[in-house]
Amino acid sequence: MNNKSVEDIMRDIFIRNMNLLTESFNVEDMNKQFSDDSEYIVEKIGDAYFPTGKIEIGDPLCYLNSKWSSILDKEIKPGKYPVYISIMNNEIFGTRYLSSKLDITGEVPVRYEIAMPDGYEIEDYNKPGVIAGFGVDTGLACFVDRETSKLYDNFLYKWHSENPNKNHYDDYFSRSFRESAIKYPKYQREDGDYLDYNVENTENNIIMFCSGFGDGFYSAYWGFDSNDDIVCLIIRFIDPRAFDVEMPSNIKDKKKYYLEAEDIKPLIKSNEWALATDKIMVEGYKIGYMYKDEPSREGDSGWIFYEGTESDEYLSDANNMGIYSLNTIANYDPEIIPFLNSEVDTGFYRDIKGRFCEEN
């Protein structure tokens, strides 16, 4: 019997995913993520313009045109290419972006090869000092032409010199991301999960998108056809096998959730999880009380949600609680969303008029 706590299970999934991303993967499994005949959702999010064909991948809000992004070894023919994301809907962990794809020819790859940084060959992979990938610290990644990256860096320098006390996400990009979510609400949270951004006063654009579980280190892979020609470039964020862990019965096996997985929509921009009772998640009652505790580890929001009538005996049984993505819980009761950024040690109860009030 699996006696791990639900938080331990989530931690295991994170660790398992990090390990799987460093291992080789099956070609058919990767192709399945971008197939219309699989359980995954494939969504086109824009066309990326490559005026030179020299590709850079990285975190678009802090690392482009720096040593922390990755300028790739191979080049493509200049032009516009569609960008897709592969999406998984999970009734417990919500909507997740598995991978992103720069589709160069439309052909299905027969093999993949890790994308090396400029100046290195595949034979250099895993040699000391050779880093095949890029870091993410803002939960975003992108495909961008090298020329565009330099223009973008110049724009940001100019913007910050004119706005010395401002933040380029909060005071510039956040509005565009929200507008993207309004225009394309499917598979985006309200603050936006992807953006087709044009560098001001140019035709050059950057396709930005959320990076699976958020911050971390990610690698890209070239896809090749039977003639050994490049057909695509893929960035892996989540290996679906990470979710193949033994789940306690109180999480999955014996529960019939009030909402089906396909009913869960991306409402909030968060990769964190929280605890909620079965009164809410199984029986479908509204949240009557919510409390934000000190988070126990990375990924934990600290929130615990109750219907409000649970007895001490009920709460002492771990089978009556579960761990869920914060977004999933928000789908059960969207009225909690305005309060989710509250400080630790804050509680709210629902009054007789159905409004949330802060505890004194």
N, C-alpha and C positions, 0 to 999 in steps of 0.2 A: 504493500500500500504506500502511496506517495504522501508523506507527512510534511512536505515542504510548505512554507507559507506562500501565499499568492505573490508577495513581493519577491520572494526568492525565485519563483518561477519566471517573473519578468526579468530579473537580473540574469537568470540562466539564458533567456532568449537573447538578451543583448550580447552576452559573452559568446554564446554560440554563433551569433551572426558575425561578430568580429573575427572569430576563428575561420568561419566558412569563407569569408571574403578574401582570406589569404590563401585559400586552397584552390586547386583546379576545379573546373565545373564541367558538367556534361553539355555538349553543344545543343542537343535536342531540348534540354531543360531551359537553356538560355533562349533559344528560338521560340520556345513555347510562350515566354513572357510577352512576345510581340506578335502572337498569332491570334487571329480572330476566332479560332476554334478551341480556345482554352478557357480556363476559369478566370483568367486575368482580364482586366479592362485595358484597352489600348486607346490613348487619347493624344491626338495631335495638338501641340501647344504653340506652333508657330513655324516660320521658315527663317532659318539663319542665313545671313548673307556673309559670304567669305570672299572678299575682294582679292586676296592673295592666295588663299588656300592653305595658309599656315595656321594651324589650330592651337589654341590655348584653352586649357580647362582649369577651373579653380573656383574659389569663393568670390563671387562678384562684388561683395560689399566690403571686402578688406584685403584681398590678396592678389588681385589681377595686376599684371605687369610688375610682379615682384618675384623674388626667389621662392616664394611659398606657393605659387601657382605652377603649372606644368605646361611648358611649350613642347609640343610633341615632335617626335622624330620624323614622321611621315607627313606628306602634304597631299591635298586633294585638289582637283581642278577648281579654279575660281568659279563661284556661282552661288545660287540659293539652294538650300537643302532643308527638307522637313525635319522637325524635331518631335519625337514622340515620348510619352512616359508610359510605363507599365504600372498598373495599379492593382493592389489587392485590397479587397474588402473583407475584414474580419470582425465577427460579431463582438469579440472581446476587445481587440486592440485597435479597431476602427480602420479608417482608410489610410493606406500606406503606399508611398511611391517606391516601387521595387528597383527600377532601373530607368535610365533615360537613353534615348537612341538618336543619333544623327544619321539619318538614312541617306546614303550617298547614291546608291543605284536602284534600290527597291528589291534587290535580290536577297535570298535567304542564305546566310553564311553556312559554309561547311566546316569551318574551323575558326577559332579565335586565338588571338595572341595579345598579350599585355602590351599596352601602348607605352613605349619608352620615352624618356625625355630627350629633347634635341641634343644631338652629339653622342648618343649612346645606341648600341645595337642590342638586340634581344639577348645576345650572349653575355651582356653586362648585367643582366637582371640578377638581383640579390648580391651583387658585389658591394663591398663596403663603400659607403658614400653615395651610392646610386639610388635615387628615390623615384620609383615608378608610381606616381600618384600625387595627390594634393590634399592639403588640410582644409577642413571646413570649420569655421568658428561662428558663423551667423545662421547656420541651418540652410544655406543655399549653395547651389553649384551652377555651372553654366558651360555652354559651348560658345566660343568667340574666336573671331579671326584675330591674328596678331596685330594687324593694323588697327582694328577696332579697339583692341585692348589699350593701345597707346593713346588713341584719341580719347577714350573714356578716362584714362588716368589723368590726362591733361585737363579734361572737363572737371573732374573731381578736385583737382588742385585749384583751379580757378574758382570753383563754387565755394570751397572752404576759405579761400582768401577773401571772398566777398561775404561769407557767412561764418565768421570765426567762432561764434559761440553756438553753432548749430550742428546737428547730427544728420548725416546725409541719408540715413534710413528714415528716422522719425520725421525729419523736416523736408524731405524730398521724395524718397521712393515709396514711403508707406501709402501715400495717396494713390499712386499708380497701381500698387499691388491691390488695394481695395477696389479700385475701378476695374481691374482685371477680374476680380472675384464677382463683381456685379455683372459684368459683361459675359463672363463664362463661369457661372456658378457651379457647374457640375464638377465634382471632385476637387473643389477648392474650399478652404475655410473662409470665413468672412473677411479676414485680413489679407487674403490672397496667398496662393501657393506657387504660382508661376507668373511670369511677366515677359512679354515681348517688348523689349525696351530699345528705343532708338536714341543713340547718342545725339544730343541736341545739335541741330543745324547740319546733320549728316544723314546719309542713307544707311549708315552702318548700325547694325543692331546686335543686341545680346539677348539670347534666350536664357532666362534665369528660372530655376525651379528648386523646390524643396528637396532636401537630401535624405530621404528615408526616415531614419531614426534621429536625424538632426546632425549635430556636430560630430566630427570624426575624421578618419583618413580613408580616402576612396581612390580606387584605380579605374582606369579606362581600358577598353579592349577593342582592338581592331577586329572586324569580321571580314573573312576572305571567302571568295567563291572557289569553284573547282579549278579555275585558271590562276589562282593565287592573286587575284585582283581585289583591292579593298572595296567592300560593299557597304560598310557601316562602321560607326564608332559608338560603343556602348559604355556607359558608366554604371557600375553596379553599386547599389546602396544597401539592399536587403536581399539575402538569399532566403527564399521561402522555406527552405529546410530548417531554418532557425526556429520555426514554430513547431517542428516535429519533436516536441518534448512531452514527457509524461505530465499530464495535467491532473491536479487534484479533482475529485468528483465535484467539489463545490464551485469549481470554475466552469466546467464544461459538460462532463459526461451525463449528469443527471438533472440538468436544468433546461427548462423550456423558457427562453427569454421572451419577454413581452413584445419586444421589437425584433423583427427579422434582420439579418445582416444587410440585406439590400435596402432596408429602411434607414440605415445609418448614413447621414450626410455629413460632409465636412463643414462644421459650423464655427469652429474656433481654431486658431493657429497655436496648437500645442501638441507636443509629443509626450506629455507627461501622463501619468496614470493616477488613479485614486481608488478609494474603497467605497463600496455602496452595498446596502443590504438588499436581500431578495424581495423585500416589500416593494422596493422600487423597480429592480431590474427584472424580476420574474412576475410579480403580481401587478405591476404597472401603476402603483400609487405615485402621486407627486411627492417631491422632496419636501419634508416638513422642517428639517433641521440640518444644517451643514456647518462643519467646524474645520478650520485649517490648523493642523498640528505642524510641528517641526518636521520637515522632510527627513526620511531616514537614510536615503541614498539618492544618487543621481537618477533622475527620471520620476521620482516620487513628488507629486504636487503637494502632498501633505493633507489634502482634502479627504474628509470622511462624510458620507451622505447618508442620512436616515430618513425614513418616512415619518417618524416621530412617536409611534406608539409601541416600538419594539421594547420588550421587557428585558431585564438583566439576564434572565435565563435564555431568552432568544439570542441575545448578543454574545453570550458565552459559548455558543455553538458556532465554530468557524464555518460550518457548512451553510450558515445563513448570511455569510458575507462573501464578497468577491472583489477581485481587482479588475478594473476596466480602464480603457483610455478615457481621459477627461472629456474628449470630444464625444465619445459614446454616451457618457452620462448626460452631457449637455443635450443630446438628442432626446433623452427621456424627459427632460425638463429644461427647456431653453431659458426659463426665467432666472436660472442661476448664473448665466453668462456675465452680467454686469458686475458680479461680485467676486469673480475668480481671481482677480489680481490683488485681493485683500492681503493684509499683512498676516504673518503667523500669529497664532493665538487669537484668532477672530472667529466668532460664531454668528450665524444668522438663523432666525426662526421665522416661520410663516404665520402671520397673524390671522385673525378670524375673517379678515377681508381678502385673504390670499396673497398679501404682500409680504416680502421679506423685510425683516427688521433686524438691526444689529443688536446683539446682546450687550448689556451694560457690564 
